[in-house]
């Protein structure tokens, strides 16, 4: 019994070549989303805001997968930047 690569390649090509729902669902199944649920620390370090927070990781259906500890650095200049007229947010 030899291994037939055509048995593997044909479904792979069909999947990659398919359009619409099939590929969309396959890509969405692999998608992970993170949402901050608790900020533990926040402080200014020269020209940036440093944050330490806990994030909830979910799949595309919103099912919780894990909680992860994360850190982020945001430039203060970006936080001070004004939004264009009509833009979203609460910029003044």
Backbone as a chain_set.jsonl record, in Angstrom:
{"seq": "XXXXXXXXXXXXXXXXXXXXXXXXXXXXXXXXXXXXXXXXXXXXXXXXXXXXXXXXXXXXXXXXXXXXXXXXXXXXXXXXXXXXXXXXXXXX", "coords": {"N": [[0.842, -1.185, 0.0], [0.931, 1.885, -1.102], [1.53, 5.353, -0.442], [-0.621, 7.782, -1.646], [-0.193, 10.771, -3.136], [-1.975, 12.196, -4.61], [-4.434, 11.823, -3.447], [-4.266, 13.454, -1.291], [-3.599, 15.958, -2.36], [-5.687, 16.649, -4.162], [-8.136, 17.191, -2.559], [-7.089, 19.328, -1.12], [-6.524, 21.253, -3.112], [-9.134, 21.671, -4.029], [-10.289, 22.786, -1.741], [-8.737, 25.116, -1.397], [-9.35, 26.384, -3.766], [-12.026, 26.833, -3.602], [-14.835, 29.047, -3.237], [-16.497, 31.574, -1.293], [-18.701, 30.544, 1.277], [-17.427, 28.159, 2.266], [-14.557, 28.547, 2.328], [-14.562, 30.853, 3.831], [-15.61, 30.01, 6.311], [-13.656, 28.169, 7.036], [-11.421, 29.828, 7.358], [-12.388, 31.52, 9.377], [-12.676, 29.718, 11.465], [-10.135, 29.368, 12.353], [-9.526, 31.793, 13.394], [-8.648, 33.935, 16.051], [-9.639, 35.936, 18.752], [-8.936, 38.695, 20.884], [-9.826, 40.231, 23.89], [-9.553, 42.851, 26.136], [-9.983, 42.309, 29.594], [-9.317, 43.043, 32.137], [-7.44, 45.633, 33.463], [-4.282, 45.787, 34.842], [-2.007, 47.334, 35.417], [-0.927, 50.653, 34.698], [1.081, 53.13, 33.404], [3.013, 56.111, 32.743], [5.852, 56.314, 30.737], [8.263, 58.239, 29.918], [7.673, 58.981, 26.829], [5.522, 57.375, 26.289], [2.621, 55.342, 26.997], [2.409, 52.725, 29.173], [0.914, 49.589, 29.476], [-0.423, 46.916, 31.402], [-2.308, 44.07, 31.166], [-5.104, 41.755, 31.409], [-6.244, 39.515, 29.021], [-9.061, 38.126, 27.382], [-9.212, 35.342, 25.403], [-10.906, 34.353, 22.562], [-12.696, 32.2, 20.255], [-13.913, 32.329, 16.839], [-16.635, 32.106, 17.198], [-17.075, 33.222, 19.599], [-16.572, 31.679, 21.776], [-14.981, 31.123, 24.827], [-11.487, 30.601, 25.082], [-9.085, 30.924, 26.46], [-7.305, 32.779, 29.03], [-5.028, 35.39, 28.901], [-2.015, 36.999, 29.91], [-1.07, 40.211, 29.062], [0.932, 42.845, 27.604], [1.238, 46.244, 26.635], [2.383, 49.056, 24.719], [1.742, 52.357, 24.159], [2.144, 55.146, 22.112], [2.302, 58.402, 23.409], [1.895, 60.589, 21.776], [0.242, 59.553, 19.795], [-2.066, 59.139, 21.251], [-2.784, 61.715, 21.848], [-3.371, 62.807, 19.435], [-5.615, 64.473, 17.322], [-8.817, 63.546, 16.133], [-10.113, 63.375, 12.788], [-12.68, 65.622, 11.551], [-15.951, 64.46, 12.038], [-15.11, 61.907, 12.516], [-14.957, 58.757, 14.292], [-15.178, 58.285, 17.846], [-14.215, 60.187, 20.792], [-12.822, 62.533, 20.403], [-11.813, 65.974, 20.723]], "CA": [[0.0, 0.0, 0.0], [1.713, 3.105, -1.189], [0.841, 6.607, -0.122], [-0.972, 8.499, -2.863], [-0.251, 12.218, -2.899], [-3.148, 12.772, -5.288], [-5.533, 11.797, -2.484], [-4.076, 14.605, -0.417], [-3.531, 17.184, -3.147], [-6.987, 16.988, -4.759], [-8.996, 17.923, -1.622], [-6.442, 20.593, -0.772], [-6.768, 22.187, -4.209], [-10.565, 22.008, -4.015], [-10.523, 23.684, -0.613], [-8.115, 26.414, -1.678], [-10.002, 26.998, -4.909], [-13.443, 27.095, -3.323], [-15.151, 30.428, -2.901], [-17.687, 31.786, -0.479], [-18.878, 30.079, 2.654], [-16.485, 27.134, 2.694], [-13.274, 29.133, 2.718], [-14.807, 31.81, 4.911], [-15.746, 29.274, 7.565], [-12.355, 27.596, 7.383], [-10.573, 30.895, 7.877], [-12.949, 31.986, 10.642], [-12.452, 28.705, 12.495], [-8.779, 29.543, 12.862], [-9.381, 33.151, 13.908], [-8.688, 34.131, 17.489], [-9.855, 37.328, 19.126], [-8.571, 39.02, 22.257], [-10.534, 41.38, 24.448], [-9.08, 43.129, 27.491], [-11.015, 42.161, 30.62], [-8.864, 43.698, 33.37], [-6.165, 46.347, 33.401], [-3.588, 45.624, 36.113], [-1.083, 48.443, 35.615], [-0.818, 51.655, 33.632], [1.911, 54.262, 33.804], [3.679, 56.843, 31.665], [7.299, 56.168, 30.694], [8.78, 59.257, 29.013], [6.767, 59.389, 25.748], [4.56, 56.328, 25.99], [1.79, 54.781, 28.055], [2.622, 51.287, 29.284], [-0.24, 48.914, 30.071], [-0.403, 45.479, 31.655], [-3.722, 43.715, 31.258], [-5.519, 40.385, 31.154], [-7.096, 39.441, 27.835], [-9.828, 36.908, 27.15], [-9.036, 34.863, 24.035], [-12.082, 33.614, 22.113], [-12.68, 31.794, 18.856], [-14.79, 33.141, 16.003], [-18.007, 32.02, 17.694], [-17.136, 33.865, 20.902], [-16.33, 30.695, 22.827], [-13.722, 31.404, 25.533], [-10.439, 29.6, 24.934], [-8.049, 31.103, 27.48], [-6.989, 34.13, 29.492], [-3.589, 35.629, 28.728], [-1.462, 38.25, 30.438], [-0.516, 40.963, 27.94], [1.498, 44.177, 27.828], [1.169, 47.093, 25.443], [2.967, 50.39, 24.819], [1.086, 53.283, 23.231], [2.808, 56.445, 22.044], [1.446, 59.481, 23.897], [1.553, 61.44, 20.63], [-0.916, 58.95, 19.134], [-3.231, 59.347, 22.103], [-3.131, 63.142, 21.816], [-3.732, 63.179, 18.074], [-7.036, 64.764, 17.138], [-9.486, 62.805, 15.062], [-10.69, 64.267, 11.77], [-14.098, 65.959, 11.751], [-16.867, 63.384, 11.665], [-14.531, 60.611, 12.844], [-15.484, 58.096, 15.483], [-14.432, 58.552, 19.068], [-14.638, 61.359, 21.558], [-11.839, 63.61, 20.255], [-12.395, 67.308, 20.759]], "C": [[0.878, 1.235, 0.0], [0.867, 4.329, -0.857], [0.6, 7.383, -1.406], [-1.09, 9.987, -2.556], [-1.448, 12.845, -3.574], [-4.362, 12.765, -4.366], [-5.449, 12.979, -1.522], [-4.178, 15.914, -1.188], [-4.897, 17.597, -3.692], [-7.91, 17.711, -3.772], [-8.41, 19.278, -1.221], [-6.68, 21.635, -1.855], [-8.236, 22.603, -4.275], [-10.877, 23.007, -2.901], [-9.959, 25.075, -0.894], [-8.808, 27.142, -2.825], [-11.466, 27.337, -4.672], [-13.647, 28.554, -2.938], [-16.334, 30.446, -1.946], [-17.609, 31.175, 0.897], [-17.812, 29.094, 3.11], [-15.173, 27.744, 3.156], [-13.454, 30.138, 3.841], [-14.9, 31.121, 6.255], [-14.425, 28.644, 7.989], [-11.432, 28.652, 7.969], [-11.072, 31.398, 9.222], [-12.698, 31.002, 11.773], [-11.071, 28.857, 13.121], [-8.574, 30.912, 13.507], [-9.508, 33.178, 15.426], [-8.857, 35.617, 17.758], [-9.454, 37.516, 20.575], [-9.319, 40.27, 22.683], [-10.007, 41.621, 25.849], [-10.237, 43.0, 28.488], [-10.618, 42.813, 31.932], [-7.515, 44.362, 33.124], [-5.523, 46.275, 34.775], [-2.667, 46.792, 36.423], [-1.154, 49.38, 34.419], [0.058, 52.781, 34.155], [2.602, 54.865, 32.589], [5.18, 56.664, 31.823], [7.822, 57.059, 29.574], [7.72, 59.659, 27.979], [5.738, 58.326, 25.383], [3.798, 55.878, 27.234], [1.991, 53.273, 28.044], [1.443, 50.665, 30.027], [0.069, 47.437, 30.287], [-1.855, 45.088, 31.898], [-3.929, 42.22, 31.032], [-6.49, 40.402, 29.982], [-7.807, 38.094, 27.795], [-9.681, 36.55, 25.676], [-10.256, 34.019, 23.686], [-11.898, 33.178, 20.668], [-13.69, 32.659, 18.097], [-16.24, 33.138, 16.476], [-18.17, 32.685, 19.058], [-16.928, 32.916, 22.065], [-14.997, 31.007, 23.503], [-12.736, 30.249, 25.374], [-9.409, 29.696, 26.054], [-8.034, 32.551, 27.954], [-5.474, 34.269, 29.41], [-3.202, 36.965, 29.35], [-0.745, 38.948, 29.288], [0.065, 42.286, 28.423], [1.419, 44.946, 26.522], [1.83, 48.426, 25.75], [2.328, 51.258, 23.741], [1.812, 54.62, 23.273], [1.837, 57.534, 22.512], [1.023, 60.406, 22.757], [0.338, 60.881, 19.892], [-2.181, 59.166, 19.951], [-3.705, 60.797, 22.068], [-3.63, 63.591, 20.453], [-5.233, 63.382, 17.965], [-7.581, 63.953, 15.989], [-10.029, 63.806, 14.048], [-12.164, 64.517, 12.043], [-14.964, 64.827, 11.258], [-16.325, 62.007, 11.984], [-15.142, 60.043, 14.104], [-14.627, 58.468, 16.684], [-14.896, 59.828, 19.729], [-13.593, 62.47, 21.496], [-12.506, 64.962, 20.209], [-11.865, 68.181, 19.654]], "O": [[1.493, 1.573, 1.012], [-0.357, 4.316, -0.983], [1.535, 7.614, -2.173], [-1.974, 10.41, -1.811], [-1.9, 13.914, -3.163], [-5.235, 13.623, -4.496], [-6.467, 13.439, -1.004], [-4.783, 16.873, -0.709], [-5.227, 18.783, -3.681], [-8.432, 18.769, -4.12], [-9.141, 20.247, -1.011], [-7.003, 22.782, -1.548], [-8.542, 23.764, -4.548], [-11.637, 23.955, -3.1], [-10.622, 26.085, -0.658], [-8.847, 28.372, -2.851], [-12.074, 28.056, -5.465], [-12.756, 29.204, -2.391], [-17.067, 29.466, -1.813], [-16.596, 31.271, 1.59], [-17.337, 29.19, 4.242], [-14.727, 27.478, 4.273], [-12.59, 30.262, 4.71], [-14.329, 31.595, 7.237], [-14.115, 28.594, 9.18], [-10.742, 28.404, 8.958], [-10.272, 31.673, 10.116], [-12.526, 31.41, 12.922], [-10.869, 28.513, 14.285], [-7.529, 31.151, 14.112], [-10.374, 32.52, 16.003], [-8.279, 36.452, 17.063], [-9.61, 36.612, 21.397], [-9.427, 41.237, 21.93], [-10.007, 40.707, 26.675], [-11.33, 43.518, 28.255], [-11.48, 43.109, 32.759], [-6.574, 43.733, 32.639], [-6.141, 46.656, 35.769], [-2.557, 47.199, 37.579], [-1.404, 48.962, 33.289], [-0.197, 53.324, 35.23], [2.755, 54.22, 31.551], [5.719, 56.84, 32.916], [7.818, 56.663, 28.409], [6.946, 60.583, 28.226], [5.152, 58.366, 24.301], [4.27, 56.018, 28.362], [1.769, 52.619, 27.025], [1.029, 51.156, 31.076], [0.729, 46.796, 29.469], [-2.545, 45.689, 32.721], [-3.047, 41.521, 30.532], [-7.432, 41.193, 29.949], [-7.23, 37.059, 28.13], [-9.989, 37.361, 24.802], [-10.604, 33.088, 24.411], [-11.057, 33.714, 19.946], [-14.249, 33.605, 18.652], [-16.99, 34.07, 16.184], [-19.269, 32.712, 19.612], [-17.091, 33.306, 23.22], [-13.981, 31.143, 22.82], [-13.097, 29.081, 25.511], [-8.916, 28.678, 26.541], [-8.664, 33.425, 27.359], [-4.734, 33.367, 29.804], [-3.966, 37.93, 29.316], [0.092, 38.345, 28.616], [-0.267, 42.776, 29.502], [1.519, 44.368, 25.44], [1.839, 48.875, 26.896], [2.372, 50.926, 22.556], [2.065, 55.162, 24.349], [0.691, 57.582, 22.066], [-0.084, 60.945, 22.772], [-0.502, 61.644, 19.415], [-3.258, 59.357, 19.386], [-4.893, 61.07, 22.238], [-4.249, 64.649, 20.336], [-6.021, 62.571, 18.451], [-6.894, 63.704, 14.999], [-10.363, 64.938, 14.396], [-12.822, 63.708, 12.697], [-14.735, 64.291, 10.174], [-17.015, 61.016, 11.749], [-15.766, 60.759, 14.887], [-13.488, 58.911, 16.539], [-15.848, 60.468, 19.284], [-13.484, 63.266, 22.428], [-13.628, 65.095, 19.72], [-12.257, 69.343, 19.544]]}, "num_chains": 1, "name": "protein.A"}
